[in-house]
Amino acid sequence: MASLRHISRMRAALFSPATGSARFSSLYAGKHVSVTVKDQVAVISLDSPDSKVNVLGLELNDELVQAFNTVSKQSSDKVVGSVLISKKPGCFIAGADISMLAAANTSEAMSKISRDAHVVMQQVEDSERPVVAAINGSCLGGGLEVAMACHFRVATKDKSTKLGLPEVMLGILPGAGGTQRLPRLVGLMDALPIMLTGADVRPDKAKRMGLVDLVVDPVGPGLKPIPERNIEYLEEVAIEQTRQLAKKPQAIKRSMSFERSWSMGTLKHKLPVQFGFVKDFVLKQARKEVMKKTNGNYPAPLKIIEVAGAGVGGDKAKGLAAEAEGFGMLGGSSEAAALMSIYFGQQRCKKNRFGKPERETRNVAVVGAGLMGAGIAQVSLQKDYNVILKDANAKGLARGQDQIYQGMDKRVKKRAMTSFERDTIVARLQGQLNTKNFDKVDMVIEAVFEDLSLKHKIVQETEAATPDHCIFATNTSALPIHKVAAVSKRPEKFVGMHYFSPVDKMPLLEIITTDKTSKDTAAAAVAVGLKQGKTVIVVKDGPGFYTTRALAPMLAEAVALLQEGISPHELDRITTKFGFPVGLATLADEVGLDVAQHVSEDLFKAFGSRLGGADIGVLNDMVAKGLMGRKTNKGIFTYEGKSKGKRPVNDEAAQILKEYSVDKRTEHTDEMVQNRLVSRFVNEAVLCLEESILNSPVDGDIGAIFGLGFPPFLGGPFRYLDSYGPAQYVKMMEGLQSKMGNHFAPAPLLLQHAKSGAKFHTN
């Protein structure tokens, strides 16, 4: 780290009234980028107006080029080097402007974006004067590629600082030289996981890998806000580091440099470069792992492996050419279009369409300390809410409190928070067996069993203890919200909040409004969900709402296929091959066969034969024998003991399926099985849109992907229909309908789209 003596001397020079005018001079001022010379160092500052983040859009890119060109024209006695820094707390550069990438709707246009970026990055890298990237906050995608083109990287050891290349999550690859520079900095073995998973790298790990050259501790409280002071201090350190590098260019060292001596620490970096067979082995293993996890449904990871390998131990120009070609190929793919649509859908769901609530929610009470209730309490605590956790008995309350502590402790072990932060957060949790202090609560979230009479009792007890402004939210997966709210004295303050298990990991929150729910109540519920870090969709009340209703017919068809003789393992294989993260037999066990039974019965009452296809007796008998799924260690599969491979099929479940066996209704090819299952999901989603349960196809896609695991590379059920073609899909479903019955009858809205040729999405 730069010495305190150097920094102190520089501070004195920079802030001395006598020398200030001589030390500061402005070279360039744009809308997004400005350049000021400080102590012979050009400080290139990024600060896009009216935005919390900097993104590499057309305007910022052009200004950045102009800034570097302006600096390069200065004499070496006036400017000895440059510092690239962001003035935004928590963000260096968040990546490229996704709208710009989506607008480049041809492979050639995408390749040109990549080639143009290569030129700029190479100019930075070829600069004869040192360029130092001063990183505070998110440094992702194109932002990290810019930083890697610089000669030295300084990063603050701050919670907001994270480095990564998440392009794979958009169905593309790093296109500004990232696939070539990252392996050269950290080695192929460390570079591939970063590019293939899109995972963030924290500053300390980045330093150990060689991705960052210097880590700076954040400063404490002072006259200015800490975030602002951290940026100032980072700038001071970066300026001093630039001056040192200008005096001794050979001082630029990276922890994984080729010039270092052979050691165990550098062995895995050097071997793929110096020995072709080692590189081939590394790439082969990476491909094998990708195929295992994706079934080949995502082309981007495989292309990343290919392109990264092209540059390792070879010609960098060849590697960059492969990168530009791959960027174009992937950018024009249907998978990239689907994944980018998900990104835009998420951004839309981060906005509260009901506006700002009249009253801010600060104090939350969670009733029910079970798995769901404790999870809701945890995500609320982590976002600075004061939380009361209430349960009916001391044992249940203690279990819930322990779950919360263990959840926080896992974050400590992963270094996502400190033990002090954990203890401070947990201290804001108030566990109790009564409604004491409910008079100070702004929102109650009830998360007890799916029992209507029990929920009614809690509504009445809670409303008697809470102030008039308090909102009551019920967490349920299927009970109609208006039925739960039937005993409420304040139905306008009543809303459904359907969380998904495990709450701290599953991103979706499905908010359900009744005809009596006020706009302000909906606004407050959405605001709480967004603050909890959830992706929020808002749907109208009805049996099963959206997510449960869409899933139920597909699970019914899965049971029907099991009755026809498909094995649970085969059912899992076929559904994961389609792109679901978990096979449907396993999913049924995870959801709980008792829950599936309860939901099936309720929805069959509401929708009749459309929920048909399977014999409900299968689930009834399994539940009667105590086969509830994973939570009882036995369901369709058995879960006792550790299993390295496939879980064994439960003999009792197999016997029940045998008792309810029927003849095959269709062939059991992979395609036929997938069509039978997925068409029932997709068709029910269309019916939800037709009946205005869903506000838009975007909400339907986001809910299906983030709540139910619908394959992201397909973009969600509505994007999938647009890609498949509504007319073709109707033809397929009508073929199934003629063989199997009216539960395959296409939704009227789907028939309309098939006839008119209209799509559900307009872009």
Secondary structure, 3 states (H helix, E strand, C coil): CCCHHHHHHHHHHHHCCCCHHHHEEEEEECCCEEEEEECCEEEEEECCCCCCCCCECHHHHHHHHHHHHHHHCCCCCCCCEEEEEECCCCEEECCECHHHHHHCCCHHHHHHHHHHHHHHHHHHHCCCCCEEEEECCEEECHHHHHHHHCCEEEEECCCCCEEECHHHHHCCCCCCCHHHHHHHHHCHHHHHHHHHHCCCECHHHHHHHCCCCEEECCCCCCCCCHHHHHHHHHHHHHHHHHHHHHHCHHHCCCCCCCCCCCCHHHHHHHHHHHCHHHHHHHHHHHHHHHHHHHCCCCHHHHHHHHHHHHHCCCCHHHHHHHHHHHHHHHHCCHHHHHHHHHHHHHHHHCCCCCCCCCCCCCEEEEECCCHHHHHHHHHHHCCCCEEEEECCCHHHHHHHHHHHHHHHHHHHHCCCCCHHHHHHHHCCEEEECCCCCHHHCCEEEECCCCCHHHHHHHHHHHHHHCCCCCEEEECCCCCCHHHHHHHCCCHHHEEEEEECCCCCCCCEEEEEECCCCCHHHHHHHHHHHHHCCCEEEEEECCCCCCHHHHHHHHHHHHHHHHHCCCCHHHHHHHHHHHCCCCCHHHHHHHHCHHHHHHHHHHHHHHHHHHHCCCCCHHHHHHHHCCCCEHHHCECCEECCCCCCCCCCECHHHHHHHHHCCCCCCCCCCHHHHHHHHHHHHHHHHHHHHHCCCCCCHHHHHHHHHHHHCCCHHHCCHHHHHHHHCHHHHHHHHHHHHHHHCHHHCCCHHHHHHHHHCCCCCCC
